[in-house]
Amino acid sequence: MRLHSKETVGIRYTGWAALDRDPQEDMLEYTCPYCGEHGVKAARRTHADYHFADGFLQDLQGEMAACRSCRRSLRIAPVVMLHDKDEKRRFQAVFSDILVTSRN
């Protein structure tokens, strides 16, 4: 029997984007698509598994996780690796839910 799980985008901060984190911790952050809670888990894949796609370094295979709040299984794919503050800002602009209209 195959279990169905929703997908969500994961973020892995490295380098300048992870300045406030302990260097020994390599965490993957996501938002649960079922309950909306923010979650973290230890990253399992090496940096070599990430490939440049859509303007970001991504792991398109993703990882499986379980939400600690609602206990439901979810698939984290793609996992986007962000290295500095500019990439972090650009990622938030691309994946934000708020559409900004141009005055042109």
C-alpha positions in Angstrom: 0.0 0.0 0.0 1.3 3.4 -0.9 0.8 6.3 1.4 0.0 9.7 -0.2 1.6 12.7 1.3 1.5 16.4 0.3 4.7 18.2 -0.9 6.2 21.3 0.5 9.3 23.4 -0.3 12.3 22.9 2.0 15.0 25.5 2.7 18.5 24.7 3.7 20.6 27.8 4.9 24.3 27.6 4.5 27.2 30.2 4.7 26.1 33.8 5.3 22.4 32.9 5.3 23.0 30.7 8.4 25.0 33.1 10.5 22.7 32.8 13.6 23.0 29.0 13.6 25.6 26.7 15.2 28.0 25.6 12.5 27.6 21.9 13.5 23.8 22.1 12.8 22.7 21.6 9.2 19.0 21.9 9.4 16.3 21.8 6.7 13.3 24.2 7.3 9.8 23.7 5.9 6.2 24.7 6.5 3.6 21.8 6.9 1.0 22.0 4.1 -1.6 20.4 6.4 -1.5 22.5 9.5 0.8 25.4 8.5 3.3 24.9 11.3 7.0 25.6 10.8 9.2 22.6 11.1 12.9 21.7 11.0 14.8 18.4 10.5 18.4 17.4 10.1 19.5 17.6 6.4 20.6 14.2 5.2 21.9 14.8 1.7 25.4 16.2 0.9 25.9 19.5 -0.8 27.1 17.6 -3.9 23.5 16.2 -4.4 22.2 19.7 -5.2 22.0 20.9 -8.8 21.5 24.4 -10.2 17.8 24.6 -11.4 15.4 27.6 -11.6 18.1 30.0 -10.4 18.8 28.2 -7.2 20.8 25.2 -6.0 18.1 22.5 -5.4 17.8 18.9 -4.4 14.9 17.8 -6.6 14.6 14.3 -5.1 13.7 15.8 -1.7 13.3 14.1 1.6 10.4 12.6 3.7 9.5 14.0 7.1 6.6 13.9 9.6 5.1 17.1 11.0 5.6 17.2 14.8 2.4 19.2 15.2 -0.2 17.2 13.3 1.8 13.9 12.9 1.2 13.6 9.2 3.7 12.4 6.7 4.9 14.9 4.1 7.4 15.1 1.2 9.9 18.0 1.2 10.7 18.6 -2.5 12.4 20.5 -3.8 15.0 21.4 -1.1 16.5 24.8 -2.0 20.0 25.7 -0.6 20.5 29.4 0.1 24.0 30.6 0.8 23.8 34.3 1.4 21.4 37.1 2.3 20.8 38.1 -1.3 19.7 34.6 -2.3 17.5 34.5 0.8 15.8 37.7 -0.2 15.4 36.6 -3.8 13.9 33.2 -2.7 11.4 34.9 -0.5 10.4 37.2 -3.4 10.0 34.3 -5.8 8.0 32.1 -3.5 5.9 34.7 -1.7 2.1 34.4 -1.7 1.7 38.1 -2.1 1.8 39.3 -5.7 3.4 42.6 -6.3 2.0 44.5 -9.4 4.2 46.6 -11.5 3.4 50.2 -12.3 4.6 49.8 -15.9 
